[in-house]
Amino acid sequence: MEPVKVGAKFYSGRINRFPAMIINPADNVAGIILRTGEFNGSYRSIVTTGTVAPTNSSDTTTPVVMFLTGPENRHQLQYPILLPPGYGLWGFSNGSTALDVFITYDIL
């Protein structure tokens, strides 16, 4: 197995309920590669991408990068993900438990 490269940039933070911007779409002019990711949060919390933020955790109009099944289950990216130019990244906690997001990424 090949080692996974750690991205030059990172986000480590806690998100409570509302959609919180992790990566601004305006900062993504040529693409972004999510290199590593660790997520923990309440059931149905999401990390989503696209040109706009999700309206709630059941929003099906934005691509979901990670869907969480419960705070006792930590979730990891299984492989790097390329976000197309103009796409941002948002987290949305669904419930009283915050969503913890720890990612590394590279801007192309």
N, C-alpha and C positions, 0 to 999 in steps of 0.2 A: 504494500500500500504506500502510495506517495504521501509525503507530508503536505498538510494544508498551509498555504501562505497566510500569515496574519496581515490584515489590511493596515495601511499607514494611518488611517483615521479610525476613530471609534466613537461609540455612544454607549454610555453606561448610565441607566437612569430608571426611575420609578414613575409609572403613569397611573393616574387615578381617574377612572371613568371616561371622561371626555376624550375625543380623539386628540392625541398629542403628536405634533410633528417631530419626527426623528431626523429625517432628511428633507430639506426644502426642495421642491421640484425645480425652482429657479437655479439652484446650485448644480443641477444635473444637466449639463449642456452636451456631454458626449457619452454618457452612460456611467453607471456605478456598479461595481461588483461587490456584493455582500460576501465576505470571505468566511467569517465565523459568526455564529449566533447562539446565544443561550437565552431561554425565555422561561418565565415562571409567573403564573397568575391564575385568576379565577376561571372557572368553567366558561367557555365561549368567549374568552378574551381573544383578540386578533391582532396580528401585525399585517398591515395591508399596504399595497403600493398603488400607484396610478397618478393621475394628474390632479386629483382632488381627494380630500379627506373622506373617510367613511362617515355616514350619518349615525350609525349605531353598529353594534357587534353582529347584527344580522344583515347588514348591507351587502347585497350581491352585485352591486354595480362597480365594485373595485376589486382587483385581483388580491386574493389572500395569500400571503407568504407563509404565515404560521397561524394555526388555529389551536388553541389550548384546551385541553380536556380536564384540567383541574390543577389546583396549586400543589398537590402532592406529586404531580408528574412534571418534572422538568423536561423541556423540549429543546432540541438542538437542530440547527440546520444540518442537513445530511450532505450537502454539496454547495459550492458557491452558486450564487444567483446573480444574473445580470439584469439590472434595472435599465430599461431603455431611456434614452435622453428625454428629459421633461417629466420623468416619473419621480415622485417623492416616496417617503416611507412614513407611515403613521402607526401608532399603537392605540388600542382602545381596550380599556379594562371594563369587563362586564360584571359588575358586582362590587361588593365592599372590599374585596382583596385587590390590592394594587397589582399592576402588571410590571414585572421587572424585565428589562431588556438590556442585553449586553451583546453588542455586535462590533465587528471590525469590518472596514470596507475601504475600497480604493476608488477614487474618482478618475475616470479615464480621460 
